[in-house]
Amino acid sequence: MPRGLAKVGQGRAMAPVKIEAVIRDTHRMAEGPVWEGQAAGLLYVDITAGKVCRWDPASGEVQTVRLGEWARGGMGAGKDRPGKQVRLRCAGGRPVGCVALHQPGSYAVAAGTCLGILSWGAQRVQWVAQVDTDKPHNRFNDGKVDPAGRFVAGTMPEEVAPGVWEPGQGSLYTLCANRAVSRQLCGLGIPNGLDWSRDGRTFYHVDSLARCVRAYDYHVATGELAAPRLVFQLPAEQGMPDGMCVDAEGKLWVACIDGGRVLRLDPETGTRLCTVEMPVSRVTSCCFGGPHYSDLYVTSASDGLSPEQRLREPQAGQVFKVRLRGPSAGRGRARGGGSWGPTGRGGCVPGVSQPSVPVKAGV
């Protein structure tokens, strides 16, 4: 398929699309884009480089914060380490899974197996909790803020060999405004892209290892999940579903790593409405942004490519802006992923009891 065209639906119709590399740095694993409406910029992470990045479209400048190596230990409150002094390796040398909006100048971050609050100006993180302490090879992956202001993020296992992961090691956690942490799901493969329906009553979630998108009933007041069902199964030869977002019409946009495309799906029918072919194969995630939330920002990775593949894909690791036209153009929501913190809309339920270690001091 020629670049600059998107296949619409199951038929032959072609819609014009403009794809532009707006951030031309070669990231190792750019992921988790979030449009920061107040600052009119794009926030994202470079997972394997351990960086949180912030792009200003007006100047073209990319600012980065590399998270510190160690969090200072507090008195452990977890069941596995009661009353003991602990030292948590929360970031340095470990991937930064995702970032979310919090307050102007500060963000919620998930790195290694820790959750924290990043002060951009001070370039310091106050770590508030650690999970999966019994799984030393796990790390946080994708995350997002729910309609009630909770930070929801999943943990996944690292590869045991190239392209091989131990199944059933992933979990989905919720960090509430009061810093309580609960585990909502366990036994997952690779928890990945996530978002909510327009009314907040349905939660959509990607399990990359299972190559599927699932839907759950979502209780906004408590954050509880129920009634899982399959929305879409990606054929193995088309890569793995990765990051995801929901547009203003309630349709899903799913990035396919090693598939070189972004899919628009109808979550009610599982129908593929639109396929946007990208100029790189390792497409990682997407979000809507811009003044009218009409631009689709797509992240990509260079890690995992052979030297020969990198020569064929000189734009691998860059961040793209996609502008679609026609019946499947889509448009994002001004919620923009939301901000972690109190909203007055709901609390946090215990979920599955999970030991977590609060950390009193930042790094």
Secondary structure, 3 states (H helix, E strand, C coil): CCCCEEEECCCCCEEEEEEEEEECCCCCEEEEEEEECCCCEEEEEECCCCEEEEECCCCCCEEEEECCCCECCCECCCCCCCCCECCECCCCCCCEEEEEEEECCEEEEEECCEEEEEECCCCEEEEEEECCCCCCCEEEEEEEECCCCCEEEEEEECCCECCECCCCCEEEEEECCCCCEEEEEEEECCEEEEEECCCCCEEEEEECCCCEEEEEEEECCCCEEEEEEEEEECCHHHCEEEEEEECCCCCEEEEEECCCEEEEECCCCCCEEEEEECCCCEEEEEEEECCCCCEEEEEEECCCCCHHHHHHCCCCCCEEEEEECCCCCCCCCCCCCCECCCCCCCCCCCEECCCCCCCCCEC
